[in-house]
Amino acid sequence: MKESINTNISNESSNFIYNLIEMTRKSDKEFQKFIDYHLYPKKSPLSLEVINKNIKTLKLMDSNQRLIVKARAKEFAESNDPSKYFPSLLVIFGFIFNLYKLVEKIDKKLGLVFNVLVISFFAIFSAHLFFKTVKIRSTAVFFNTLIDTVFDTEVDGDVM
């Protein structure tokens, strides 16, 4: 992929583009770390000058690279949307409640113990899932908005 990077740009910019393209293939957690470090002013230890240079470098990508990054940015934002898990959690809790009612008919004490154990497990699981997606969500929304803004406001002929 590195061979397809425009030869008119600096080696540093070329490396940044190459690394970004490579990061699109990594997990959300690794991708988030890269974005937080190189592009997100609130979370990056880099100076604003370096972050602005990285953002300007995004404009130097060719159309194929833009497609890859834009698709990953959208997928990253959508996969880390906690509201998508809410309907599933409601269904699970409804199922648990119905299961509790069935077990309660057989044995009230067993039904109560079963209900407490299962509800506890799902509460811990749900909290973990929610906090994990919320932690990544701000970076995902930031990156998706940044990519849309950078690529859609470009005035040259290489706009998508």
N, C-alpha and C positions, 0 to 999 in steps of 0.2 A: 504494500500500500504506500510505503514511503516514496517509491519511485514516481507516483502519480502527483505528488505535490509540486505546485508551480515553482519553476526554477528562478523566478524573479523575486522571491522573498528570502529573507535572511535565514540563516541556518537555525537560529533560535526560534523563529516563528515556525519554521518547517518542523522542528522537533515538537513544539507545542501542538501543532495540528496533528502530527503523527500520534503523539501520546493521547490526545483527545479521542481520535478515531479508535485507537486500541482500547481505551477505557470504555467505549460503547459496548464492548464485548464482555465486560466484567460484570460482577454482581452489583446490585443497587448500592450496597454498603461501600464497595471500593469506588464506584462511580461518584457517590456522594463525597467521599474524602477528596477525590481529585477536584471536583467542582468547588468544594469549600476552600480548598487550599489555593487554587489558581484563579477563581473567578468571583467568589462571594465576598464582598468587602466586609460584611459583619463577622465572618468567621475566619478570614484569611490572615496569616501573619505577614503577608506580602504588603508592600506599599501600594497606595492607590495608583501610582504611576505604572507599576508592573501589572496590576490588575487591568488598568485601562489599555495597556499595550496588548495584553492577552485578549481582551474583548475586541480590539481593533484587528487582531490577527484572525479572529473568526471570520471577518469580512473577506479575507484572502483565500478562503477555501473554494475549491471548484464545486460544480453543481452536484457531483456524486458524493463528495464529502459532506456537503450541506444536507443532502437527503438522508444520509446515514445519521448525522448528528440530530437533525430535526425529528426524525422518527424515534430515536432513542430518548430525546427530551420529552416527547409526548408520552411515550410508553412509561418513562420514569415517573412523570407526574400522575398518570392515571393509575399505575400500580401502587402508588403510595397515597391513595385517597381513602381515608378512614371511613368515609360515608358509604363506600361500596361494601363494607363488611357488615353494616348495621342490619340490612334485611336478613342476611344469613344468620346473624346472631338471634334475631327475633324468632326465626323458624326453629332454631336449636332450643331456645328457651321454651317455646310452645311445645315442642316435642317432649322436653324434660317434664314440663308440668303435666302433660297427658300421661306420661309414663308413671309419674308420681301418683296420680289419681288411680291408675290401675293397680300399682303395688299397694297403695293404701287400702284398697278394697280387700286385699288378701290379708295384710298384716299392717296395722297402723304404725307400730314401732319400726318395723323394717322399712316401711315407706318413708318415714321421717329420716332415718339414718341414710337411706339411699339418696334421698333428695338433698340432704345437706352435703354429702360427699360429691355428688355430681355437680350440684350448683357451685360448690367451692372450686372444683376443677375448672369448670367453664368460666367462672369469674376470673380466676387467675390467668387462664389462657386468653380471655378477651382483653383483660387489662394489658397483658404483655403485647398482644397484637396491636392494640390501640396506641400504646406509647411508642412502639417501634415505628409505626407508620407516621405518627405525629412528629417524631424526631426527624424523620427524613423529609417530611412533607414540605417544610419551608424551603429547603434546598431544591427539591423537585419543582416546585412552583416557580421559584426564582429562575432556575435554569431554563425551564420551558418558556417563560416570558422573555428572558434575555435572548434566547435563540430566535423566537418569533419576531422580536423587535429588530434584532440585528439583521436577520435575513430578509424580512419583509420591508424594511425601510431602505434597503440598498438601492442605489439609483443606477448602477451600471448595468450592462447587458446580461450579467450572469445571475439575475434574480430568478427565483423559482416562482 
